[in-house]
Amino acid sequence: MRSWKTTLVLPALLLLLAPFASAQWSDNFDAYTLGSLAGQGGWGTWDDDPTCDAFVVNTLSHSSPNCVQVQTTTDAVHLFSETSGQWVITAWQFIPSGSTGLTYFILLNSYQSGGPYDWSLDLEFDCDLGLMTVVEGTGAAFIVENQWVEIKVEFDLDGCTQSIYYNGAFVETIPWQTTGVNEFRALDLFADTGSAVYYDDISLQLNAGLAPATWGQIKTLL
């Protein structure tokens, strides 16, 4: 028999869990028209420069059929407006074997077209050296080529920290910013003359972990 307690508790649990259950933003590029990325799904280019475009392609994908290709002059930007909370951003990256030059995965705490800008994280992928380095820190990892690899950053805008993971391995924890603000304003996929690199299934979500106080609320209800 279903008790009154179960009837009352289940809706309350759902309300408590709801903020943690769904992604705030995600993009798999699958609904986009092939070709120019700028102008689709909120994507633009650095300082609105049309020569900095990325490209939607279907030659590769982490989730079929499309992904986005960055190369040579690409500097593709997606804007955000987060000012507090704990977040996780993930992206799947494919670097073909034999790639050359530099390419970057960048998070900014300040961004407006024409400035001002402030960088929280630059993950530099040096395809000539086969090395990924954290520009703002000291962490590094060997680049994994010719397969889809997860980039993950857990960042706390209230605590001003971020933890970086590459290919499922922890790299390091560093401050979210030292010269800017505790906000998240832009994701930047920057090719910096590097050869073609691909991204797919990018998402930003609230950190899935429940805080102890929330667990306490649940226990009280039970």
C-alpha positions in Angstrom: 0.0 0.0 0.0 1.3 3.5 -0.9 1.6 5.6 2.3 0.9 9.3 2.7 4.5 9.8 3.4 5.6 8.3 0.0 3.0 10.4 -1.7 4.3 13.6 -0.1 8.0 12.8 -0.2 8.4 11.8 -3.8 7.3 15.2 -5.2 9.6 17.0 -2.7 12.5 14.8 -3.8 11.9 15.6 -7.4 11.9 19.3 -6.6 15.2 19.0 -4.8 16.8 17.0 -7.5 15.4 18.9 -10.5 18.2 21.6 -10.6 20.8 18.9 -11.0 19.1 16.7 -13.6 19.4 18.4 -16.9 22.1 20.1 -19.0 22.0 23.8 -19.2 23.4 23.9 -22.7 24.6 21.3 -25.2 25.5 21.2 -28.8 26.1 18.3 -31.1 25.9 20.3 -34.4 23.6 17.7 -35.9 20.8 20.0 -36.8 23.0 22.6 -38.5 23.5 23.3 -42.2 26.9 22.1 -43.4 29.4 24.9 -43.9 29.8 28.1 -41.9 29.2 27.7 -38.2 28.8 31.4 -37.4 25.2 32.4 -37.0 24.0 28.9 -36.1 23.1 27.9 -32.5 24.5 31.0 -30.9 28.0 30.6 -32.4 29.9 33.6 -33.7 33.5 34.6 -34.3 36.1 36.5 -32.3 35.3 40.2 -32.5 32.7 39.3 -35.2 35.5 38.8 -37.7 34.1 36.6 -40.6 37.5 35.3 -41.4 37.6 33.5 -38.0 34.7 31.1 -38.9 34.6 27.3 -38.1 32.8 24.8 -40.3 30.1 22.2 -39.8 31.1 18.9 -41.5 29.9 15.4 -41.7 33.2 13.7 -42.5 33.7 12.8 -38.8 31.4 12.8 -35.7 31.3 11.7 -32.1 27.6 11.5 -32.4 26.4 11.1 -36.0 26.2 12.9 -38.3 27.9 16.3 -37.8 30.8 17.8 -35.9 32.6 21.2 -36.1 36.0 21.6 -37.8 38.4 24.3 -36.7 41.6 25.1 -38.7 44.1 27.8 -39.6 42.2 31.0 -39.0 39.3 29.7 -36.9 38.4 31.6 -33.7 34.9 30.5 -33.0 33.1 31.9 -29.9 29.9 30.9 -28.0 28.7 33.3 -25.3 27.4 32.5 -21.8 26.2 34.5 -18.8 27.0 32.5 -15.7 27.9 34.5 -12.6 27.8 31.9 -9.8 27.5 28.2 -9.1 29.5 25.0 -9.8 29.6 23.9 -13.4 31.0 21.2 -15.7 31.9 21.8 -19.3 32.8 18.9 -21.5 33.8 18.6 -25.1 34.9 15.7 -27.4 37.9 16.5 -29.5 39.5 14.7 -32.4 43.0 15.5 -33.5 44.0 13.5 -36.6 47.4 11.9 -36.7 50.0 14.0 -38.5 48.4 17.3 -37.4 50.6 20.3 -37.2 50.6 23.7 -35.4 48.8 25.0 -32.3 45.1 24.8 -31.4 43.4 25.9 -28.3 40.3 25.1 -26.1 39.6 28.4 -24.2 37.3 29.6 -21.4 36.9 33.3 -20.7 35.5 35.0 -17.6 35.1 38.3 -19.6 34.3 38.7 -23.2 32.8 41.4 -25.4 33.3 41.9 -29.1 36.2 44.4 -29.3 37.0 43.8 -25.6 37.5 43.7 -22.7 38.6 40.1 -22.4 40.0 38.0 -19.6 41.1 34.4 -20.0 40.4 31.8 -17.3 41.7 28.7 -19.2 43.8 28.1 -22.3 44.4 24.5 -23.1 47.2 24.6 -25.7 47.5 21.6 -28.0 50.9 21.6 -29.7 50.5 19.1 -32.5 54.2 19.3 -33.4 55.3 18.3 -29.9 52.3 16.0 -29.3 51.7 17.8 -26.0 48.7 19.5 -24.3 49.6 22.1 -21.7 47.6 24.3 -19.3 48.8 27.9 -20.1 47.6 29.3 -16.8 49.1 26.4 -14.8 51.8 23.8 -15.0 49.7 20.7 -16.0 50.4 18.8 -19.2 49.5 15.6 -21.0 50.4 13.8 -24.2 48.0 14.4 -27.0 45.9 11.4 -28.0 45.6 11.3 -31.7 43.1 9.8 -34.2 40.3 9.1 -31.7 37.6 11.1 -29.9 39.0 12.3 -26.5 37.0 14.0 -23.7 38.1 17.4 -22.4 36.4 18.2 -19.1 36.6 21.2 -16.8 34.9 21.5 -13.4 34.8 25.1 -12.3 33.4 26.7 -9.2 32.5 30.4 -9.7 31.8 30.8 -6.0 35.1 29.3 -4.9 37.2 30.6 -7.8 38.7 27.2 -8.7 38.8 24.9 -11.7 39.9 21.3 -12.2 41.0 20.1 -15.7 40.7 16.6 -17.0 41.9 15.2 -20.3 41.1 11.7 -21.7 39.6 10.7 -18.4 42.7 11.7 -16.3 43.0 14.5 -13.9 45.5 17.2 -15.0 45.5 19.8 -12.3 43.4 22.3 -10.2 44.1 26.1 -10.6 42.2 29.3 -9.8 39.4 30.2 -12.1 40.9 33.7 -12.5 43.6 35.9 -11.1 43.0 39.1 -13.1 39.3 39.0 -14.0 35.9 38.1 -12.4 34.3 35.0 -11.1 32.0 34.6 -14.2 31.8 32.4 -17.3 31.3 34.5 -20.4 32.6 32.6 -23.4 33.9 29.4 -24.9 36.5 29.9 -27.7 37.7 27.3 -30.2 40.9 28.8 -31.5 43.0 27.2 -34.3 46.0 29.7 -34.3 47.2 28.5 -37.7 47.0 24.8 -36.7 45.7 22.1 -39.1 42.2 20.7 -38.9 40.9 19.6 -35.4 37.3 18.5 -34.7 34.9 19.0 -31.8 31.5 17.4 -31.0 29.0 17.0 -28.2 30.0 20.0 -26.1 27.9 20.7 -23.0 27.7 22.9 -20.0 25.8 21.6 -16.9 25.4 22.3 -13.3 27.7 20.1 -11.2 25.8 16.8 -10.7 26.9 16.3 -7.1 24.4 17.0 -4.4 25.6 19.2 -1.6 25.6 17.7 2.0 22.8 20.1 3.0 20.6 18.9 0.3 21.2 15.3 1.3 20.2 16.4 4.8 17.0 17.8 3.5 16.3 14.5 1.8 17.0 12.4 4.9 14.7 14.7 6.9 11.9 14.1 4.4 12.4 10.4 4.6 
